[in-house]
Amino acid sequence: MNLKGSDEKHYIDKYLREDRMPHIWCPGCGLGSILHCFLSGLIKTGISMDKVVVVSGIGCTGRVAGYLKLDSFHTTHGRAIPFATGLKLANPKLKVVVFSGDGDLIAIGGNHLIHAARRNIDMTVICVNNFNYGMTGGQLGPTTPLTARTTTSPIGNYERPFNVPYLAAASGAVYVARWTSMHVRRLEQTITEGLLKRGFSFIEVISPCPTVYGRMNRQPTGLDQLRYYRENSVIRHGADPKEVDIDLNGKIVVGKFIDIERPTYSDLLDEVVQKAFEPELPKPDTSKKRATVAGSTPK
């Protein structure tokens, strides 16, 4: 039932598994908004839903796959990208999307991220970054800002975090962008662009985790974190990814950083296979040319 008291459904309801509701996400979590942006952006691409596959790993964001009424796979921790790679290579006509969190994609799955970007596998990766392992207790993660407190760094983090867009760009991604869960219209547009981009496209979404990370870093509600995003986000399209680090309570540089063209893994594979199996052409007869050069009359 909608807000007007009608039984008319929302236009994205048909893409959600209502039997899996209510969801497990905490009040103030940004995942609901991000999922809405994804579905809205996907609809705008015009891509047939029968050709879309969504793959998630383990974690809060990993539950996305289970809520979608699309072909979707909830894989083991850190293995979403290699699973998605296998799907793409087995059926190149699929639109493959990896939708997972920073702990899953950047920590245990980091090696797979690097090599999928290096190979330029044709897929879209949406990485929801809430700066901690939210589902398992709020532990320190590979994106936790310096000096930020978590359950396993109660006096502050002293491990330098990954600059995620820089990691993706340096590894070879052809499309790299970052937004927060507050930038819903811009995020929706970016997801649409990323889905239509051929090659490895990577979108980082900064999202609140008020239950654990926010509470431990003086932002105890989702509204507190959204207010922080509004006051501290700086839009810089085309910014050098190496300059978009995130510090605790510092500015968040958002925008589209990389949008380039490069042959995909499938393009190069098709080229190699074609060369390997094309028939060998007969060698041209050069005897006549040699005889003429020597000044003799060819027979």
N, C-alpha and C positions, 0 to 999 in steps of 0.2 A: 504494500500500500504506500502511495506517495504522500507528500506533505499536504496535498489538497484533499486527502481522504478518499481518493480514487484507487481502484484496484489496478489501474494502468501501470505497467512495469516500466522501469528505466531502460533506456536503449541498450545498456551494456549487460543487463540482467541475464540475457540469453547466453552470454559467454561465461557465466559463473555457475559453479556447482552449488546450488542452494542446499543440497543435502549435506554439504560440508560446513554449513553455517550454523551457529556463529563462529567467526574466525578466532584464532588464539592470540591475535596481536593486542598489545596493551593499549589503554587509552592514551592518546597523545602520540602514538607511533605514527611515522609517516608512510608506512607501507600501504595503507589503504588508498591514500592519495596517489602514490606512485603507481599502484596497480591500475587505478582509474585512468591515469595519464597514458599508461601503456596500451590499454584497450582502446581508448579514444584515438591514440596515434595509429594503432594498427588498423582500425576501421578506415581511417582517412587514407591509408596507402592503397586501398582497393585490392589488396592481396587476398586471394581466396583463403578462407579459414581452413579449408581442407588441406592446404599446403603449408600450414603453420605448425611448427613444433616448438614447444617450450620446455627447456631443461633446467632444473634447479638442483642445487646440492643440499647440504645440511645447514640448518640455522633458521632464524626468524624469516629471512627472505626466502629461504628454500621452500617454505610452505606455499609460495605462490603457485607452483605447478599443480598442487593438489586442489586449488580453488578454481582453476580455469577449466571451462568446458571445451577444451581444445586437446589435440594430441599432446600429452605432456608426460614428462618423466621426472621422478624424484630420485636422484642418484645418490651414490655414496659420497662421503665428505671429500671435497676437493676434486671430484672427478666429473663435474658437470661438463667442462669444456672438452675433454677427450671423448666423452659419450656423444656430445653434440657433433664433434668432428666426424665420428663414425657414421652418424645419421646423414650428414651432409655428403660424405663421400659415397655412401651407398645409394643415395637418391639426391642428386644435385639439384633437382627441381624444388626441393623443400626450402622454405624460409625458416631457418633455424635460429632460435633465440635462446640465449643463456641468461637466466634471471636469478641472481644469487647475491650473497653478501660479501663484505670485505674479508671476513674470516675465512670463508670458503674459497673465494677466488684469489685472494692475495697471499694468504698464508699457506695452507696445505696444498692449495691449487695453483700457487704462483708459478711453478715451473710450466704447467700446462698453458697458462695465460701467455707466458713469454713466447712459447714455441708456436702457439696458434696465431699470435700476432706476427711472428717472424715469417711464418708460411703464408700469411694473408688468407687464412681460411675464410670463406664467405659466410659469416655469421654476425649477429648483433649480440653484444654482451652488455647487459645492464647490471652494474655493480652498485648495490645499495650500501653505503658506508655510514655506519652509526658509531664508528670508532671503538667498538668493543665486541666481545662475544656475548651478545645480549641474551640468547636463549639459555646458555649454560651457566649464567651467574654473573656476567659482566666482567670477565677477565680481560687483561691487557691483550691487545691485538696488534697486528702489523701496521695499523693506521692510527693508533692512539697517539695524539699529539704529545710532544714533550711537556713534562710537568703535570699532565692530566692524571687524575686519580681514578683507579679502577679497583676492583676487589683484590686483584693480585699486585697492585702497585699503590697501596694506601697512602704512601708518602709522596707519590708522584712518579710518572714515567720518566726514565732516563735513557730509554732506547729510541734512537732516531727513527721516526716512522717513514713509510714509503710515501712519496709523492705519486699518487696513483696515475693521474694523467701522463706524467712524465715517464713512468714505467711502461705504460701502454704505447706511447708514441715512440719511445726509444727502441721498443721491441719490434715496431713495424706497422702498427695500426694505421689504417688509412683515414679513419674518422675518429676523433677524440673530442669529447665534450664533458662539461660538468655543470650541474644545476643542483639546487636544493629542492626539498619537497615542497617548499613555499612557492617556487616558480612554476606553478602548474601549467600555465599556457606555454611558456617557453620550453618546458620539459616535454610536453606533448608534441610540440613542433619538432624538437630535436629527435625524439623517438621515431617520429615519422620519417625524418631525413635518414636516420641511422638504419632503419629497416629497408629503405630503398637504396642504400649505398651498397655497391658491390665490393666485397672484401671484408676485412675484419674491422668492424665499427665498435667502439667502446664508449659507453656513457656511464659516468660516475654520478650518483645521486646522493647528496649529503642528507641524512635523515635523522630525526630525533630518536633518542632512546631515553625517555624521561625516567623510566622505572629504575634503571641502573646508572648508566653513564651520566645522564643529566642530573640525577639526584646527588651524585658524588662530586659534581663540578658546578654547583650553584645554579643549576637550571632544572629544577625539580619537576616542571610540567612541560608538556608539549608546546603549550603557548609560550613559555619562556624561551624555548629553543627557536620557535618560529620568529619570535620578536628579535632574537639575536641574528637570525638569518637576514631578516629585513633590514636591520640597521648596519650589518657588516658585510653584506655581499657586494662585490664590485664586478660589474659586467665588463669583460675585456675580451671581445672576440679576437682571435688570432694571437693571443698571448703565447709567449714561449712557455711550453709546459714545464720547463725546469724552474720557472719562476712562480709556480702556483702552489707552493707548499702551504699547509694549513697549520697555524700555531694556535695553542689554546687561547680562546677568547680574542683571536686576531681576525683579520680580514679574510674573507673567503672569495677568491677569484673564480668567477663562473663565466660560462660562455662556450662557444665553439672554438677549440684551439687548433685542430688539425682537420683538413678536408682535402685529401690529395687522391691521385689515381695511381694504381699499381696493379699489374696482373695478379689475379687470384691464384691460389694453389691449383684449383681445378683448371684454369686456363693453361697454366704451365704443364700440368699433367697431360692434358689433351694434346698439347703440342708435342710432347715427348713421345706419347703413344702413337700419334700420327706418323711421326718420322720413323719410328721403329718398325711400323708395319706397312709403310707405303712401298709399292713394288720398285725394285731396282731398275732404273732406266738403262737401256743399252748404251754403251759408250760410243761416242761419235767416231767415225772413221777419219783419222787424221793423216793417213798415208798419202792421199792426193795432195794435201797441203805441203807435206814435207818434200814430195817430189818436185813440186813447182818451185819451191824455194831453192832447191838444189840446181835448178836449171834444166832438168831432164823432163822428158815427155812422159806423163803417167800412162800406164797401160790400162 
